[in-house]
Amino acid sequence: MMRGGALPQSSESSQHNHGTLIPWLIDSNVVPLHSAVLCRGANNVVKKGKLCREGIVCDCCGELFSPTRFEAHARCYKHKPSASIFLLDGRSLLDIQKEASSSQKKEVGCLEEERDHRQCQFQNENICFVCRFGGDIVLCDGCPSSFHLSCLGLDHVPDGDWFCPACSCKICKQFRYAKDCGDSSVLVCFQCERKHHIGCLKEQSFTHTDGWFCSETCGKIFIEDVVFSRGSELNRLNCHGFYTVVLEKNEEVISVATIRVFGKRVAEIPFVATRMQFRRQGMCGIMMNEIEKQLTLLGVEEIVLPSAQEAIDTWTKTFGFARMTLSVKSQFLDHVFLDFKDIIMCHKVLVKQFVT
């Protein structure tokens, strides 16, 4: 291995109620005063505001709101204001609270914007992100992922700090913004979760850096409040961003699937199940056909899914999937798929047969 460290374990967030959370974040220098925030409510309505010690000042009406009232003002009915109100980098107030509490308890800083100033140590995986085998691997300095040089298409170990494609800007392919200016902060697309330097976005005349999505396609794909997903320190075990697809008849669930869409390039479906009494009746085929139809209409190019050894023939011979080769896997280095033990990764290229 070619770098290592110790991973700070997750800790419970400190106990701040909604009324004291914002001033605590500001006074602790976790977020700057007047930081821009937004909350997305019903009918895709977005309310934007600025943080102050007294609460949130709404941009549209100038009124001062508590987090709970600002959530209601945005017509967001989750009743979880700390989880519903976000900064422009995609982190919720709850995420920031947990990060700050963990930082205080562990005396380390793990915020991406602070990596230029202090080292964030974690334990890298001992298997390659692409082929899942061990050996001589190069370690990402930005996340726990590890890679064989051959799986990356590299012939030598990179000099200095090295960051994998998933940690790098979607536009410039670098972790740090190349130019010496104040636009090196990162904006994360809420749908595909790809990172973008604000400086790179401005160079491409992208002015809407206060929004959620890197493209119109990601905005169309995103569905609000379908499922509450969870993250993980390990990229390959990160369950954030999944939606649940349900096939039902007369309010009775027949088949279900979980799906995560990474923009136009690819979608993953790591879990598919049919209730026992409905198996071998073509129900899974009906659901998969509809999923493929909707993904094709959204412009998604490919599907990947993990198959158990005993199900590989079904996926390849019945549903038209193929086993992923290393060359195919190398095309998705900047996309992190959910991984399980002893599975075979499969993929299927979507054709536009459904487009009318």
N, C-alpha and C positions, 0 to 999 in steps of 0.2 A: 504494500500500500504506500501511497505517496502523500500522506498528510493524515492527521487524526486529531481527536480532541474529545472533550466531554460534553454531552448534551444536557443542558439544563432541563430538568423534568418539569412538566406542567404543574402548576399549583392553582389552588382555588383563588378566585378573584376576591379582593378585599371587599368588605361589606360597606358599600356606599349606596345610600338610597338615591333616587332620581334627583332629589332636591340638592344634594351635596356633591354629586358625581362631577358635574361640570366645573364648579370652582376648584374641586380637588385636582382635576386633570390640569387645569390652567395653573394653579399655584404650585403644582409639582413639576411644571415645565414639560409636561407630557404632550400637551397641545398648545399652540400659541393662542393668545387672545385674538378674537375676531376670525378664528378659523372658519372656513366655509363648510357647511354641512347641508345635507339634503335628506328628505324622507319621501319614499315613493308610496302612494296610496292607491285607492281604488281607481279604476279606469286609467291606470298608468299616469296619474297626475303626480307631479313632482313639486314639492315645496322646498325652497332653498332658504337658508338663513345663515347667521353668523353667531358664533359662540361668544358669550360674555359671562361674567361671574354670576349674574342674576338669572341666566337661562339662555334662550335662543331668540334673537331678533329676526323676525321673518322678513325676507327681501321684498315680498309682494305687498305687504300691508304695513310694515314697520312696527308691528305690535310685538311686545315681549311675551314669550311663552316659556313655560316650564317644559321639560322634555315630554311629559305625558300629554300636555295640551298641544304641543307642536305636532306630535304624532296624530292626535285627533284632528288638528287643523289640516293635515295632509290627507285626511280620510283613510288613514291606515288603521286597520282594526285588529292588529296583532296583540295590542295591549302589552307590548314589550318594548318601550321606547329606547332603552339602551341598545337593543338588538336591531331596531328599525331605523335608527338615525345614523347616517354614515358620513365620514369625511370623503373628500374627493379621491383619495387613493384606494377606496373600496373597503376600508376598515370601519366597523361599527364602533360606537362608543363602548360597547361591551368588550369588543376585541381589544381596544386600547386600554381599558381598565385592567383586563387580565394580563396584558403585556407589561403594564406599569407595575402591577402588584408582583408579578413574577420577577421583574427586574430588581425591585427593592429587596425581595426575599433572597434571591440568588446572587445579587450584586453583579449581574451581567446585563448587557444590553443586547437585545435581539431584534431591534427594529432595523429594517432594511436600509433606511436612510442614514443610520449611524455606523454602518460597517466601514466607512472610510476613516472613522475616528477611533474605533475600538473593536477588538477582535471578539467575535461571537463564536464560541467553541461548541461543537456538537460531535456526536459519534456517527461517523459515516457507516453505511452498510458495507458488508464484506462480500457482496455479490454484485455482479454487473447489472446495471439497470436494463440493458438490452437483452442479454442472453441468459441472465439469471445464474451464471456460473461464477466461481471465485477465481483466484489467481492474482496476477499482477494487474492492479487496477489503479486508475487515476481518480482522485477524490475531488468532488466539487467543493469549492470554498464558500458556496452560498447556500447549500442544502445538503441533506445526508446522502444524496445519490452518488454512486460510483460507477465507473465505466472501464472496460478494456479499451486500450488505444485503438485496436483493430475494429472494435464495434463503433467507434467514433469516426473511423476513417483517418486517424492520425498516425504518423510514423515516429513521433517523439513526444516526450512529456513537455507540455507547455511551460514556458518560463514564468516565474512569479505566481501570483494568485490566478486560478483558473475557475471559470464559472460555466456550468452546463447550459445547453440551449434553453431549458425551462426557466433558468434564472436570468437569462439575458433579454435585452430589449428586442421586441418583435421586428423593429425597423432596422436598427443598426447592428443587431446581433452581438452587442457588447453589454457587459454588466454596468460599466460606468459610461456616462455621457462623455463623448470625446472632447467637446469644447469646454473651455474654462469660463463657465458662466453660471448663472443661478438657476438654470433649467434642468439640473441633473436629477430632480426628483422623479419618481415613477408613478405612472397612472396605470391601474390594473383594470382591465375590462371585466365587468361584473359577470358576463356570460362565459366567455372563452378563457378568462383568467390569464390571458397573455399580458406581459408587462410592456409598457411603452414609456420611454423617456419623454417628459414634457417638451424638452428641447427638440427631440426628433419630430414630435408631432407638430410643433410650430414651424419647423423647417419645411414640412409638407403642407403648410397652410391649413393645418387642422386647428381650428379655433375653439371648438367646443370641448375644451379640456375639463369642463365642469360637469360633464355628463357621465353616464354609466358605461357606455358601450363604445368599442373601438370602431364599429361599423354599423350600418343600417341593418345588416343581416343579423348581427348579434342582438340588436334591439328587438327584432321580430321574433327571434328564437326564444328569448327570455320570457318566462312565465312567472308571475309574482306569487309567492307564498304557496307553492305546490307541495313542497316537502321540506322539513327542517333537516338539513344535512350537517354532517360533522367533519371536521378536519383532522389531520394527523401530522405528527412531526415527520413521518416518512411519506414522501410524495406518492409512492406506489400504493399506500393504504389510505390516501386522502379521499374521503367520501363527500367532500363539499361539491355542491352544484348538481346533484342528481335529482331527476324528476321520476315520478312513478306513473307508469302507463297501466291502465286496468281495462280488461275486456270483461264486460258483464252483460247479463240478460235478465230482465225483470228484477233488477236490483240485486242479483246474485252474482258474486265474483266468480269468474271462470278462469282467467289467466291474468298474470301480472308480469311486468318487466320494469327494471330500473334503467334509466338512460341518462347519459350526460353528453351534451353537444359542445364540441370545441370549434365553434364557428362553422364555416363552410367546409373545412378540410375533412373532419372526421367526427363521428359519434361513437360512443362505446355503450354496449349493453351487457353489463357483467352479470346480471341476474334475470333469469326467465323461469317462470314456474306456472304449471297448470294444476288445478285441483284434481285429486285422484279420480273422482267420478266422471271427469270430462276428458281424461287422457285418451289418446288414440282415436280421437274424433275430428282431428284437424283444427282444433281450437288454437293451438300455438301458431299454426300456419296462418290462420286468419289474422291474429294479432301482429305477427311479424310482417305480414304483407302490408297491413295498414301503417305500421311504424315506418317501413321502407318508403311507402307512398308519401307520407308526411315529410320525412327527411328529404326525399327527392324534391318535393315542392319547395322546401326551404333552401335548396341548393347544396345540401350536404353531399360530399363526394364518396364517402366510404364509411363502413361500419366495422368496428372491431369488437370481439367478444372472447372471453375465456371459456374453453370447453373442458369438461371432465373427460378423462380417457375413454370412459364407456359411452360417451355421447358424441364423440368426434365424427363417427360415420353419419349420424343423423344431421349434424350441422353441415357436413361437406356434401353428402349425397342428396339430402332432401331439401336443404335450405340454400344450397349454392355457395357456401363459404369455402375458403381455402386456408390451409395452414400458413401462418405467417413465417416467412423465412427471415434470416438475419438481415438480408438486404431490405426487406419490407419494413422490418422493425426500425432500421436505421433512418427511415423516412419520417419517423414520428418521435424523434429525440426531444423535440420541444413540446410534446404532449405527454402527460402523465396518466397512464391508465391504471385502474384498480387491478391488483395482482393477488393471486391465490397460489397456494402450494400445489404442485403436481398438476398444473393445468396446461392446456395447449392453446396458445393464442391463435385466433382465426380472424380472417378479414373478408370483406366482400365489397367490391366496387359497385356503387349504385349507378344504374343507367336511368336515363330520363324517359322511361317508358310510360310513367304516370303523368307526365306533363302534357296538357291539352292546349 
